[in-house]
Structure formats: C-alpha cells, structure tokens
Amino acid sequence: MPRDSGKISGNLRRPRRYNRRLQRVFYISALFSIRHCEESRRFYDRKRSEGKRHIQAVLALARRRVNVLWALLRDGRTYEAVPPTAHAA
C-alpha cells in the first residue's frame, strides 16, 4: 500500500543525486565565508540583489566554491585570493 499523502503518488524517496553530507559541509563553509571573505560576501549580496532568498544565495555560493575547488584539483593548483592573470603572447 502506498504511503503517499495528497494527490502526488510515487514520491516516497528523495532523489540521491548528490551527497547530502558533502552538501552540508559546503553550505556551512559558504555561511562562514560570507562573514569572513569579502569576495564571498560580494557574491552573496549580488545574488540577494537578483531576488534570491537567503538559502538560495548561500547554496549558489556553495556551488561556486565547489566549482572553484574542482578547477583547482583539475589543474593541480593551490588557492590564491587573487586569480592568475592571462598573459598575452
């Protein structure tokens, strides 16, 4: 017997597309970075001015931090507050 409520059926489980513990780690990291990192605060404020709610803006910042971390791992670089400049050849 289905244990669904309301008119929606077949919605018993949440999708497992990503690791929830890892998402929580990056969410908390984004929360702290808003207070302590000026660049993160500007990104958060920009998302808020675009009309996003607090949680949406923090999640957007968390995703951005994941993307930066992935790029650093991919390129074998370490994090620098000032991004490297492209040299004209």
PyMOL Python script that loads the backbone (N, CA, C, O; Angstrom):
from pymol import cmd

cmd.read_pdbstr("""\
ATOM      1  N   MET A   1       0.845  -1.180   0.000  1.00  0.00           N
ATOM      2  CA  MET A   1       0.000   0.000   0.000  1.00  0.00           C
ATOM      3  C   MET A   1       0.892   1.244   0.000  1.00  0.00           C
ATOM      4  O   MET A   1       1.787   1.365   0.836  1.00  0.00           O
ATOM      5  N   PRO A   2       0.652   2.162  -0.928  1.00  0.00           N
ATOM      6  CA  PRO A   2       1.463   3.385  -0.961  1.00  0.00           C
ATOM      7  C   PRO A   2       1.234   4.238   0.275  1.00  0.00           C
ATOM      8  O   PRO A   2       0.117   4.342   0.781  1.00  0.00           O
ATOM      9  N   ARG A   3       2.309   4.841   0.749  1.00  0.00           N
ATOM     10  CA  ARG A   3       2.209   5.703   1.930  1.00  0.00           C
ATOM     11  C   ARG A   3       2.301   7.170   1.537  1.00  0.00           C
ATOM     12  O   ARG A   3       2.692   8.004   2.353  1.00  0.00           O
ATOM     13  N   ASP A   4       1.947   7.497   0.299  1.00  0.00           N
ATOM     14  CA  ASP A   4       1.998   8.882  -0.172  1.00  0.00           C
ATOM     15  C   ASP A   4       0.855   9.678   0.435  1.00  0.00           C
ATOM     16  O   ASP A   4      -0.186   9.125   0.792  1.00  0.00           O
ATOM     17  N   SER A   5       1.061  10.967   0.544  1.00  0.00           N
ATOM     18  CA  SER A   5      -0.006  11.836   1.027  1.00  0.00           C
ATOM     19  C   SER A   5      -0.415  12.775  -0.093  1.00  0.00           C
ATOM     20  O   SER A   5       0.401  13.135  -0.942  1.00  0.00           O
ATOM     21  N   GLY A   6      -1.654  13.163  -0.093  1.00  0.00           N
ATOM     22  CA  GLY A   6      -2.126  14.110  -1.094  1.00  0.00           C
ATOM     23  C   GLY A   6      -2.332  13.472  -2.452  1.00  0.00           C
ATOM     24  O   GLY A   6      -2.540  12.263  -2.556  1.00  0.00           O
ATOM     25  N   LYS A   7      -2.274  14.287  -3.491  1.00  0.00           N
ATOM     26  CA  LYS A   7      -2.562  13.825  -4.847  1.00  0.00           C
ATOM     27  C   LYS A   7      -1.340  13.269  -5.565  1.00  0.00           C
ATOM     28  O   LYS A   7      -1.480  12.585  -6.579  1.00  0.00           O
ATOM     29  N   ILE A   8      -0.142  13.551  -5.054  1.00  0.00           N
ATOM     30  CA  ILE A   8       1.077  13.103  -5.708  1.00  0.00           C
ATOM     31  C   ILE A   8       1.392  11.693  -5.243  1.00  0.00           C
ATOM     32  O   ILE A   8       1.446  11.434  -4.040  1.00  0.00           O
ATOM     33  N   SER A   9       1.600  10.780  -6.178  1.00  0.00           N
ATOM     34  CA  SER A   9       1.935   9.412  -5.806  1.00  0.00           C
ATOM     35  C   SER A   9       3.308   9.057  -6.364  1.00  0.00           C
ATOM     36  O   SER A   9       3.764   9.662  -7.334  1.00  0.00           O
ATOM     37  N   GLY A  10       3.955   8.090  -5.760  1.00  0.00           N
ATOM     38  CA  GLY A  10       5.265   7.656  -6.224  1.00  0.00           C
ATOM     39  C   GLY A  10       6.391   8.569  -5.799  1.00  0.00           C
ATOM     40  O   GLY A  10       7.476   8.530  -6.378  1.00  0.00           O
ATOM     41  N   ASN A  11       6.148   9.384  -4.799  1.00  0.00           N
ATOM     42  CA  ASN A  11       7.159  10.340  -4.343  1.00  0.00           C
ATOM     43  C   ASN A  11       7.614   9.963  -2.930  1.00  0.00           C
ATOM     44  O   ASN A  11       7.616  10.793  -2.021  1.00  0.00           O
ATOM     45  N   LEU A  12       7.998   8.696  -2.768  1.00  0.00           N
ATOM     46  CA  LEU A  12       8.319   8.205  -1.432  1.00  0.00           C
ATOM     47  C   LEU A  12       9.719   8.593  -0.981  1.00  0.00           C
ATOM     48  O   LEU A  12       9.955   8.776   0.213  1.00  0.00           O
ATOM     49  N   ARG A  13      10.634   8.719  -1.905  1.00  0.00           N
ATOM     50  CA  ARG A  13      12.022   8.988  -1.545  1.00  0.00           C
ATOM     51  C   ARG A  13      12.536  10.215  -2.268  1.00  0.00           C
ATOM     52  O   ARG A  13      12.098  10.547  -3.370  1.00  0.00           O
ATOM     53  N   ARG A  14      13.468  10.873  -1.625  1.00  0.00           N
ATOM     54  CA  ARG A  14      14.139  11.996  -2.279  1.00  0.00           C
ATOM     55  C   ARG A  14      15.186  11.442  -3.232  1.00  0.00           C
ATOM     56  O   ARG A  14      15.742  10.374  -2.979  1.00  0.00           O
ATOM     57  N   PRO A  15      15.465  12.147  -4.321  1.00  0.00           N
ATOM     58  CA  PRO A  15      16.480  11.644  -5.251  1.00  0.00           C
ATOM     59  C   PRO A  15      17.860  11.645  -4.604  1.00  0.00           C
ATOM     60  O   PRO A  15      18.160  12.501  -3.772  1.00  0.00           O
ATOM     61  N   ARG A  16      18.689  10.696  -4.983  1.00  0.00           N
ATOM     62  CA  ARG A  16      20.041  10.596  -4.434  1.00  0.00           C
ATOM     63  C   ARG A  16      21.042  11.022  -5.499  1.00  0.00           C
ATOM     64  O   ARG A  16      21.899  10.235  -5.901  1.00  0.00           O
ATOM     65  N   ARG A  17      20.936  12.243  -5.948  1.00  0.00           N
ATOM     66  CA  ARG A  17      21.807  12.739  -6.997  1.00  0.00           C
ATOM     67  C   ARG A  17      23.140  13.241  -6.460  1.00  0.00           C
ATOM     68  O   ARG A  17      24.119  13.329  -7.200  1.00  0.00           O
ATOM     69  N   TYR A  18      23.175  13.562  -5.202  1.00  0.00           N
ATOM     70  CA  TYR A  18      24.394  14.118  -4.634  1.00  0.00           C
ATOM     71  C   TYR A  18      24.501  13.703  -3.180  1.00  0.00           C
ATOM     72  O   TYR A  18      23.537  13.226  -2.581  1.00  0.00           O
ATOM     73  N   ASN A  19      25.678  13.889  -2.625  1.00  0.00           N
ATOM     74  CA  ASN A  19      25.971  13.512  -1.256  1.00  0.00           C
ATOM     75  C   ASN A  19      25.484  14.617  -0.315  1.00  0.00           C
ATOM     76  O   ASN A  19      26.003  15.733  -0.341  1.00  0.00           O
ATOM     77  N   ARG A  20      24.506  14.309   0.496  1.00  0.00           N
ATOM     78  CA  ARG A  20      23.910  15.318   1.379  1.00  0.00           C
ATOM     79  C   ARG A  20      24.894  15.799   2.453  1.00  0.00           C
ATOM     80  O   ARG A  20      24.875  16.972   2.828  1.00  0.00           O
ATOM     81  N   ARG A  21      25.740  14.914   2.940  1.00  0.00           N
ATOM     82  CA  ARG A  21      26.730  15.333   3.939  1.00  0.00           C
ATOM     83  C   ARG A  21      27.712  16.317   3.333  1.00  0.00           C
ATOM     84  O   ARG A  21      28.084  17.306   3.965  1.00  0.00           O
ATOM     85  N   LEU A  22      28.132  16.043   2.106  1.00  0.00           N
ATOM     86  CA  LEU A  22      29.058  16.952   1.437  1.00  0.00           C
ATOM     87  C   LEU A  22      28.383  18.286   1.139  1.00  0.00           C
ATOM     88  O   LEU A  22      29.011  19.339   1.244  1.00  0.00           O
ATOM     89  N   GLN A  23      27.107  18.243   0.769  1.00  0.00           N
ATOM     90  CA  GLN A  23      26.374  19.485   0.537  1.00  0.00           C
ATOM     91  C   GLN A  23      26.317  20.312   1.826  1.00  0.00           C
ATOM     92  O   GLN A  23      26.484  21.531   1.787  1.00  0.00           O
ATOM     93  N   ARG A  24      26.083  19.657   2.957  1.00  0.00           N
ATOM     94  CA  ARG A  24      26.028  20.358   4.239  1.00  0.00           C
ATOM     95  C   ARG A  24      27.371  21.004   4.568  1.00  0.00           C
ATOM     96  O   ARG A  24      27.419  22.123   5.078  1.00  0.00           O
ATOM     97  N   VAL A  25      28.462  20.292   4.272  1.00  0.00           N
ATOM     98  CA  VAL A  25      29.801  20.843   4.529  1.00  0.00           C
ATOM     99  C   VAL A  25      30.016  22.122   3.723  1.00  0.00           C
ATOM    100  O   VAL A  25      30.491  23.125   4.255  1.00  0.00           O
ATOM    101  N   PHE A  26      29.664  22.081   2.434  1.00  0.00           N
ATOM    102  CA  PHE A  26      29.860  23.269   1.606  1.00  0.00           C
ATOM    103  C   PHE A  26      28.889  24.386   1.972  1.00  0.00           C
ATOM    104  O   PHE A  26      29.236  25.562   1.857  1.00  0.00           O
ATOM    105  N   TYR A  27      27.687  24.042   2.409  1.00  0.00           N
ATOM    106  CA  TYR A  27      26.723  25.055   2.847  1.00  0.00           C
ATOM    107  C   TYR A  27      27.263  25.800   4.063  1.00  0.00           C
ATOM    108  O   TYR A  27      27.235  27.030   4.103  1.00  0.00           O
ATOM    109  N   ILE A  28      27.755  25.059   5.052  1.00  0.00           N
ATOM    110  CA  ILE A  28      28.306  25.688   6.259  1.00  0.00           C
ATOM    111  C   ILE A  28      29.555  26.486   5.911  1.00  0.00           C
ATOM    112  O   ILE A  28      29.774  27.570   6.452  1.00  0.00           O
ATOM    113  N   SER A  29      30.370  25.955   5.013  1.00  0.00           N
ATOM    114  CA  SER A  29      31.551  26.681   4.558  1.00  0.00           C
ATOM    115  C   SER A  29      31.157  28.008   3.911  1.00  0.00           C
ATOM    116  O   SER A  29      31.800  29.033   4.138  1.00  0.00           O
ATOM    117  N   ALA A  30      30.093  27.979   3.102  1.00  0.00           N
ATOM    118  CA  ALA A  30      29.631  29.206   2.449  1.00  0.00           C
ATOM    119  C   ALA A  30      29.101  30.197   3.481  1.00  0.00           C
ATOM    120  O   ALA A  30      29.336  31.399   3.355  1.00  0.00           O
ATOM    121  N   LEU A  31      28.394  29.713   4.493  1.00  0.00           N
ATOM    122  CA  LEU A  31      27.888  30.605   5.543  1.00  0.00           C
ATOM    123  C   LEU A  31      29.030  31.335   6.246  1.00  0.00           C
ATOM    124  O   LEU A  31      28.961  32.545   6.464  1.00  0.00           O
ATOM    125  N   PHE A  32      30.078  30.593   6.597  1.00  0.00           N
ATOM    126  CA  PHE A  32      31.207  31.218   7.282  1.00  0.00           C
ATOM    127  C   PHE A  32      31.972  32.151   6.353  1.00  0.00           C
ATOM    128  O   PHE A  32      32.474  33.188   6.786  1.00  0.00           O
ATOM    129  N   SER A  33      32.063  31.787   5.082  1.00  0.00           N
ATOM    130  CA  SER A  33      32.824  32.630   4.157  1.00  0.00           C
ATOM    131  C   SER A  33      32.122  33.957   3.902  1.00  0.00           C
ATOM    132  O   SER A  33      32.777  34.947   3.573  1.00  0.00           O
ATOM    133  N   ILE A  34      30.806  33.992   4.048  1.00  0.00           N
ATOM    134  CA  ILE A  34      30.079  35.260   3.881  1.00  0.00           C
ATOM    135  C   ILE A  34      30.539  36.258   4.931  1.00  0.00           C
ATOM    136  O   ILE A  34      30.651  37.453   4.655  1.00  0.00           O
ATOM    137  N   ARG A  35      30.806  35.769   6.134  1.00  0.00           N
ATOM    138  CA  ARG A  35      31.235  36.649   7.225  1.00  0.00           C
ATOM    139  C   ARG A  35      32.705  37.043   7.131  1.00  0.00           C
ATOM    140  O   ARG A  35      33.076  38.142   7.542  1.00  0.00           O
ATOM    141  N   HIS A  36      33.545  36.160   6.598  1.00  0.00           N
ATOM    142  CA  HIS A  36      34.985  36.359   6.705  1.00  0.00           C
ATOM    143  C   HIS A  36      35.704  36.642   5.391  1.00  0.00           C
ATOM    144  O   HIS A  36      36.880  37.005   5.402  1.00  0.00           O
ATOM    145  N   CYS A  37      35.027  36.486   4.269  1.00  0.00           N
ATOM    146  CA  CYS A  37      35.681  36.688   2.974  1.00  0.00           C
ATOM    147  C   CYS A  37      34.899  37.738   2.187  1.00  0.00           C
ATOM    148  O   CYS A  37      33.714  37.567   1.902  1.00  0.00           O
ATOM    149  N   GLU A  38      35.575  38.811   1.847  1.00  0.00           N
ATOM    150  CA  GLU A  38      34.913  39.917   1.153  1.00  0.00           C
ATOM    151  C   GLU A  38      34.392  39.501  -0.222  1.00  0.00           C
ATOM    152  O   GLU A  38      33.315  39.937  -0.628  1.00  0.00           O
ATOM    153  N   GLU A  39      35.136  38.672  -0.938  1.00  0.00           N
ATOM    154  CA  GLU A  39      34.714  38.209  -2.264  1.00  0.00           C
ATOM    155  C   GLU A  39      33.423  37.388  -2.165  1.00  0.00           C
ATOM    156  O   GLU A  39      32.513  37.554  -2.977  1.00  0.00           O
ATOM    157  N   SER A  40      33.351  36.510  -1.174  1.00  0.00           N
ATOM    158  CA  SER A  40      32.151  35.703  -0.975  1.00  0.00           C
ATOM    159  C   SER A  40      30.974  36.584  -0.587  1.00  0.00           C
ATOM    160  O   SER A  40      29.848  36.352  -1.027  1.00  0.00           O
ATOM    161  N   ARG A  41      31.230  37.587   0.228  1.00  0.00           N
ATOM    162  CA  ARG A  41      30.160  38.498   0.642  1.00  0.00           C
ATOM    163  C   ARG A  41      29.604  39.266  -0.556  1.00  0.00           C
ATOM    164  O   ARG A  41      28.394  39.463  -0.658  1.00  0.00           O
ATOM    165  N   ARG A  42      30.478  39.699  -1.459  1.00  0.00           N
ATOM    166  CA  ARG A  42      30.016  40.398  -2.669  1.00  0.00           C
ATOM    167  C   ARG A  42      29.164  39.479  -3.539  1.00  0.00           C
ATOM    168  O   ARG A  42      28.136  39.902  -4.068  1.00  0.00           O
ATOM    169  N   PHE A  43      29.590  38.215  -3.690  1.00  0.00           N
ATOM    170  CA  PHE A  43      28.822  37.251  -4.482  1.00  0.00           C
ATOM    171  C   PHE A  43      27.449  37.036  -3.844  1.00  0.00           C
ATOM    172  O   PHE A  43      26.435  37.036  -4.541  1.00  0.00           O
ATOM    173  N   TYR A  44      27.414  36.853  -2.527  1.00  0.00           N
ATOM    174  CA  TYR A  44      26.156  36.657  -1.808  1.00  0.00           C
ATOM    175  C   TYR A  44      25.240  37.862  -1.971  1.00  0.00           C
ATOM    176  O   TYR A  44      24.054  37.706  -2.262  1.00  0.00           O
ATOM    177  N   ASP A  45      25.781  39.057  -1.787  1.00  0.00           N
ATOM    178  CA  ASP A  45      24.981  40.276  -1.927  1.00  0.00           C
ATOM    179  C   ASP A  45      24.451  40.433  -3.346  1.00  0.00           C
ATOM    180  O   ASP A  45      23.326  40.892  -3.542  1.00  0.00           O
ATOM    181  N   ARG A  46      25.259  40.051  -4.344  1.00  0.00           N
ATOM    182  CA  ARG A  46      24.812  40.137  -5.730  1.00  0.00           C
ATOM    183  C   ARG A  46      23.632  39.184  -5.969  1.00  0.00           C
ATOM    184  O   ARG A  46      22.662  39.546  -6.635  1.00  0.00           O
ATOM    185  N   LYS A  47      23.721  37.974  -5.425  1.00  0.00           N
ATOM    186  CA  LYS A  47      22.625  37.019  -5.582  1.00  0.00           C
ATOM    187  C   LYS A  47      21.367  37.503  -4.870  1.00  0.00           C
ATOM    188  O   LYS A  47      20.257  37.323  -5.370  1.00  0.00           O
ATOM    189  N   ARG A  48      21.541  38.116  -3.708  1.00  0.00           N
ATOM    190  CA  ARG A  48      20.385  38.659  -2.981  1.00  0.00           C
ATOM    191  C   ARG A  48      19.741  39.796  -3.767  1.00  0.00           C
ATOM    192  O   ARG A  48      18.516  39.912  -3.800  1.00  0.00           O
ATOM    193  N   SER A  49      20.561  40.637  -4.402  1.00  0.00           N
ATOM    194  CA  SER A  49      20.011  41.736  -5.193  1.00  0.00           C
ATOM    195  C   SER A  49      19.317  41.240  -6.455  1.00  0.00           C
ATOM    196  O   SER A  49      18.487  41.945  -7.028  1.00  0.00           O
ATOM    197  N   GLU A  50      19.657  40.021  -6.890  1.00  0.00           N
ATOM    198  CA  GLU A  50      18.976  39.410  -8.036  1.00  0.00           C
ATOM    199  C   GLU A  50      17.625  38.831  -7.641  1.00  0.00           C
ATOM    200  O   GLU A  50      16.889  38.337  -8.495  1.00  0.00           O
ATOM    201  N   GLY A  51      17.296  38.888  -6.358  1.00  0.00           N
ATOM    202  CA  GLY A  51      15.994  38.426  -5.902  1.00  0.00           C
ATOM    203  C   GLY A  51      15.987  37.045  -5.279  1.00  0.00           C
ATOM    204  O   GLY A  51      14.920  36.506  -4.984  1.00  0.00           O
ATOM    205  N   LYS A  52      17.163  36.462  -5.073  1.00  0.00           N
ATOM    206  CA  LYS A  52      17.214  35.136  -4.453  1.00  0.00           C
ATOM    207  C   LYS A  52      17.029  35.269  -2.945  1.00  0.00           C
ATOM    208  O   LYS A  52      17.420  36.268  -2.341  1.00  0.00           O
ATOM    209  N   ARG A  53      16.428  34.244  -2.352  1.00  0.00           N
ATOM    210  CA  ARG A  53      16.295  34.207  -0.903  1.00  0.00           C
ATOM    211  C   ARG A  53      17.646  33.865  -0.291  1.00  0.00           C
ATOM    212  O   ARG A  53      18.589  33.497  -0.993  1.00  0.00           O
ATOM    213  N   HIS A  54      17.723  33.993   1.038  1.00  0.00           N
ATOM    214  CA  HIS A  54      18.987  33.754   1.744  1.00  0.00           C
ATOM    215  C   HIS A  54      19.539  32.357   1.440  1.00  0.00           C
ATOM    216  O   HIS A  54      20.704  32.215   1.069  1.00  0.00           O
ATOM    217  N   ILE A  55      18.713  31.346   1.596  1.00  0.00           N
ATOM    218  CA  ILE A  55      19.188  29.973   1.407  1.00  0.00           C
ATOM    219  C   ILE A  55      19.608  29.741  -0.038  1.00  0.00           C
ATOM    220  O   ILE A  55      20.607  29.067  -0.291  1.00  0.00           O
ATOM    221  N   GLN A  56      18.856  30.294  -0.992  1.00  0.00           N
ATOM    222  CA  GLN A  56      19.216  30.146  -2.399  1.00  0.00           C
ATOM    223  C   GLN A  56      20.558  30.803  -2.689  1.00  0.00           C
ATOM    224  O   GLN A  56      21.376  30.252  -3.425  1.00  0.00           O
ATOM    225  N   ALA A  57      20.788  31.984  -2.108  1.00  0.00           N
ATOM    226  CA  ALA A  57      22.048  32.686  -2.321  1.00  0.00           C
ATOM    227  C   ALA A  57      23.220  31.930  -1.701  1.00  0.00           C
ATOM    228  O   ALA A  57      24.301  31.865  -2.285  1.00  0.00           O
ATOM    229  N   VAL A  58      23.004  31.361  -0.520  1.00  0.00           N
ATOM    230  CA  VAL A  58      24.069  30.591   0.135  1.00  0.00           C
ATOM    231  C   VAL A  58      24.375  29.324  -0.666  1.00  0.00           C
ATOM    232  O   VAL A  58      25.539  28.959  -0.827  1.00  0.00           O
ATOM    233  N   LEU A  59      23.340  28.656  -1.166  1.00  0.00           N
ATOM    234  CA  LEU A  59      23.560  27.460  -1.987  1.00  0.00           C
ATOM    235  C   LEU A  59      24.282  27.805  -3.285  1.00  0.00           C
ATOM    236  O   LEU A  59      25.118  27.031  -3.753  1.00  0.00           O
ATOM    237  N   ALA A  60      23.968  28.957  -3.869  1.00  0.00           N
ATOM    238  CA  ALA A  60      24.671  29.387  -5.076  1.00  0.00           C
ATOM    239  C   ALA A  60      26.146  29.611  -4.768  1.00  0.00           C
ATOM    240  O   ALA A  60      27.011  29.243  -5.563  1.00  0.00           O
ATOM    241  N   LEU A  61      26.434  30.212  -3.620  1.00  0.00           N
ATOM    242  CA  LEU A  61      27.827  30.415  -3.206  1.00  0.00           C
ATOM    243  C   LEU A  61      28.512  29.074  -2.946  1.00  0.00           C
ATOM    244  O   LEU A  61      29.675  28.890  -3.306  1.00  0.00           O
ATOM    245  N   ALA A  62      27.802  28.148  -2.328  1.00  0.00           N
ATOM    246  CA  ALA A  62      28.374  26.822  -2.072  1.00  0.00           C
ATOM    247  C   ALA A  62      28.713  26.126  -3.391  1.00  0.00           C
ATOM    248  O   ALA A  62      29.774  25.516  -3.518  1.00  0.00           O
ATOM    249  N   ARG A  63      27.810  26.218  -4.373  1.00  0.00           N
ATOM    250  CA  ARG A  63      28.092  25.618  -5.680  1.00  0.00           C
ATOM    251  C   ARG A  63      29.293  26.266  -6.334  1.00  0.00           C
ATOM    252  O   ARG A  63      30.109  25.587  -6.957  1.00  0.00           O
ATOM    253  N   ARG A  64      29.406  27.584  -6.196  1.00  0.00           N
ATOM    254  CA  ARG A  64      30.559  28.277  -6.768  1.00  0.00           C
ATOM    255  C   ARG A  64      31.850  27.806  -6.112  1.00  0.00           C
ATOM    256  O   ARG A  64      32.861  27.623  -6.789  1.00  0.00           O
ATOM    257  N   ARG A  65      31.819  27.608  -4.799  1.00  0.00           N
ATOM    258  CA  ARG A  65      33.005  27.128  -4.088  1.00  0.00           C
ATOM    259  C   ARG A  65      33.370  25.722  -4.538  1.00  0.00           C
ATOM    260  O   ARG A  65      34.553  25.398  -4.649  1.00  0.00           O
ATOM    261  N   VAL A  66      32.368  24.879  -4.800  1.00  0.00           N
ATOM    262  CA  VAL A  66      32.627  23.533  -5.315  1.00  0.00           C
ATOM    263  C   VAL A  66      33.296  23.634  -6.684  1.00  0.00           C
ATOM    264  O   VAL A  66      34.260  22.920  -6.959  1.00  0.00           O
ATOM    265  N   ASN A  67      32.787  24.518  -7.539  1.00  0.00           N
ATOM    266  CA  ASN A  67      33.359  24.683  -8.882  1.00  0.00           C
ATOM    267  C   ASN A  67      34.806  25.152  -8.813  1.00  0.00           C
ATOM    268  O   ASN A  67      35.650  24.678  -9.574  1.00  0.00           O
ATOM    269  N   VAL A  68      35.097  26.075  -7.910  1.00  0.00           N
ATOM    270  CA  VAL A  68      36.472  26.565  -7.755  1.00  0.00           C
ATOM    271  C   VAL A  68      37.373  25.440  -7.247  1.00  0.00           C
ATOM    272  O   VAL A  68      38.482  25.254  -7.748  1.00  0.00           O
ATOM    273  N   LEU A  69      36.899  24.699  -6.261  1.00  0.00           N
ATOM    274  CA  LEU A  69      37.690  23.589  -5.726  1.00  0.00           C
ATOM    275  C   LEU A  69      37.957  22.543  -6.807  1.00  0.00           C
ATOM    276  O   LEU A  69      39.071  22.031  -6.919  1.00  0.00           O
ATOM    277  N   TRP A  70      36.935  22.231  -7.600  1.00  0.00           N
ATOM    278  CA  TRP A  70      37.100  21.250  -8.670  1.00  0.00           C
ATOM    279  C   TRP A  70      38.139  21.725  -9.687  1.00  0.00           C
ATOM    280  O   TRP A  70      38.971  20.937 -10.138  1.00  0.00           O
ATOM    281  N   ALA A  71      38.094  23.008 -10.048  1.00  0.00           N
ATOM    282  CA  ALA A  71      39.060  23.557 -11.004  1.00  0.00           C
ATOM    283  C   ALA A  71      40.474  23.503 -10.436  1.00  0.00           C
ATOM    284  O   ALA A  71      41.425  23.215 -11.163  1.00  0.00           O
ATOM    285  N   LEU A  72      40.619  23.780  -9.138  1.00  0.00           N
ATOM    286  CA  LEU A  72      41.941  23.719  -8.515  1.00  0.00           C
ATOM    287  C   LEU A  72      42.479  22.292  -8.533  1.00  0.00           C
ATOM    288  O   LEU A  72      43.653  22.070  -8.831  1.00  0.00           O
ATOM    289  N   LEU A  73      41.624  21.332  -8.214  1.00  0.00           N
ATOM    290  CA  LEU A  73      42.051  19.935  -8.252  1.00  0.00           C
ATOM    291  C   LEU A  73      42.390  19.496  -9.675  1.00  0.00           C
ATOM    292  O   LEU A  73      43.381  18.801  -9.898  1.00  0.00           O
ATOM    293  N   ARG A  74      41.565  19.903 -10.631  1.00  0.00           N
ATOM    294  CA  ARG A  74      41.778  19.528 -12.024  1.00  0.00           C
ATOM    295  C   ARG A  74      43.100  20.065 -12.554  1.00  0.00           C
ATOM    296  O   ARG A  74      43.822  19.368 -13.267  1.00  0.00           O
ATOM    297  N   ASP A  75      43.416  21.322 -12.199  1.00  0.00           N
ATOM    298  CA  ASP A  75      44.612  21.973 -12.724  1.00  0.00           C
ATOM    299  C   ASP A  75      45.838  21.764 -11.847  1.00  0.00           C
ATOM    300  O   ASP A  75      46.940  22.161 -12.227  1.00  0.00           O
ATOM    301  N   GLY A  76      45.668  21.150 -10.683  1.00  0.00           N
ATOM    302  CA  GLY A  76      46.797  20.916  -9.787  1.00  0.00           C
ATOM    303  C   GLY A  76      47.360  22.199  -9.206  1.00  0.00           C
ATOM    304  O   GLY A  76      48.568  22.310  -8.997  1.00  0.00           O
ATOM    305  N   ARG A  77      46.499  23.166  -8.944  1.00  0.00           N
ATOM    306  CA  ARG A  77      46.940  24.446  -8.389  1.00  0.00           C
ATOM    307  C   ARG A  77      46.502  24.573  -6.942  1.00  0.00           C
ATOM    308  O   ARG A  77      45.688  23.789  -6.453  1.00  0.00           O
ATOM    309  N   THR A  78      47.051  25.570  -6.264  1.00  0.00           N
ATOM    310  CA  THR A  78      46.602  25.906  -4.921  1.00  0.00           C
ATOM    311  C   THR A  78      45.783  27.183  -4.997  1.00  0.00           C
ATOM    312  O   THR A  78      45.900  27.953  -5.950  1.00  0.00           O
ATOM    313  N   TYR A  79      44.957  27.398  -3.991  1.00  0.00           N
ATOM    314  CA  TYR A  79      44.078  28.566  -3.993  1.00  0.00           C
ATOM    315  C   TYR A  79      44.869  29.835  -3.738  1.00  0.00           C
ATOM    316  O   TYR A  79      45.711  29.883  -2.842  1.00  0.00           O
ATOM    317  N   GLU A  80      44.596  30.856  -4.527  1.00  0.00           N
ATOM    318  CA  GLU A  80      45.157  32.194  -4.332  1.00  0.00           C
ATOM    319  C   GLU A  80      43.984  33.174  -4.332  1.00  0.00           C
ATOM    320  O   GLU A  80      43.081  33.069  -5.161  1.00  0.00           O
ATOM    321  N   ALA A  81      44.003  34.121  -3.403  1.00  0.00           N
ATOM    322  CA  ALA A  81      42.900  35.070  -3.313  1.00  0.00           C
ATOM    323  C   ALA A  81      42.770  35.894  -4.591  1.00  0.00           C
ATOM    324  O   ALA A  81      41.662  36.249  -4.994  1.00  0.00           O
ATOM    325  N   VAL A  82      43.892  36.196  -5.224  1.00  0.00           N
ATOM    326  CA  VAL A  82      43.876  36.943  -6.479  1.00  0.00           C
ATOM    327  C   VAL A  82      44.040  35.933  -7.614  1.00  0.00           C
ATOM    328  O   VAL A  82      45.044  35.222  -7.663  1.00  0.00           O
ATOM    329  N   PRO A  83      43.053  35.859  -8.540  1.00  0.00           N
ATOM    330  CA  PRO A  83      43.179  34.876  -9.614  1.00  0.00           C
ATOM    331  C   PRO A  83      44.357  35.200 -10.537  1.00  0.00           C
ATOM    332  O   PRO A  83      44.721  36.367 -10.683  1.00  0.00           O
ATOM    333  N   PRO A  84      44.954  34.183 -11.160  1.00  0.00           N
ATOM    334  CA  PRO A  84      46.066  34.443 -12.060  1.00  0.00           C
ATOM    335  C   PRO A  84      45.613  35.213 -13.290  1.00  0.00           C
ATOM    336  O   PRO A  84      44.508  35.008 -13.794  1.00  0.00           O
ATOM    337  N   THR A  85      46.465  36.086 -13.760  1.00  0.00           N
ATOM    338  CA  THR A  85      46.122  36.889 -14.935  1.00  0.00           C
ATOM    339  C   THR A  85      46.586  36.163 -16.192  1.00  0.00           C
ATOM    340  O   THR A  85      47.590  35.451 -16.176  1.00  0.00           O
ATOM    341  N   ALA A  86      45.853  36.350 -17.265  1.00  0.00           N
ATOM    342  CA  ALA A  86      46.216  35.742 -18.542  1.00  0.00           C
ATOM    343  C   ALA A  86      47.312  36.595 -19.180  1.00  0.00           C
ATOM    344  O   ALA A  86      47.165  37.811 -19.308  1.00  0.00           O
ATOM    345  N   HIS A  87      48.389  35.965 -19.571  1.00  0.00           N
ATOM    346  CA  HIS A  87      49.497  36.668 -20.185  1.00  0.00           C
ATOM    347  C   HIS A  87      49.309  36.698 -21.693  1.00  0.00           C
ATOM    348  O   HIS A  87      49.033  35.671 -22.314  1.00  0.00           O
ATOM    349  N   ALA A  88      49.457  37.860 -22.267  1.00  0.00           N
ATOM    350  CA  ALA A  88      49.329  37.986 -23.733  1.00  0.00           C
ATOM    351  C   ALA A  88      50.612  37.503 -24.383  1.00  0.00           C
ATOM    352  O   ALA A  88      51.713  37.859 -23.962  1.00  0.00           O
ATOM    353  N   ALA A  89      50.453  36.690 -25.410  1.00  0.00           N
ATOM    354  CA  ALA A  89      51.632  36.144 -26.079  1.00  0.00           C
ATOM    355  C   ALA A  89      52.018  36.949 -27.276  1.00  0.00           C
ATOM    356  O   ALA A  89      52.993  36.621 -27.952  1.00  0.00           O
TER     357      ALA A  89
END
""", "prot")
cmd.dss("prot")
cmd.show_as("cartoon", "prot")
cmd.util.cbc("prot")
cmd.orient("prot")
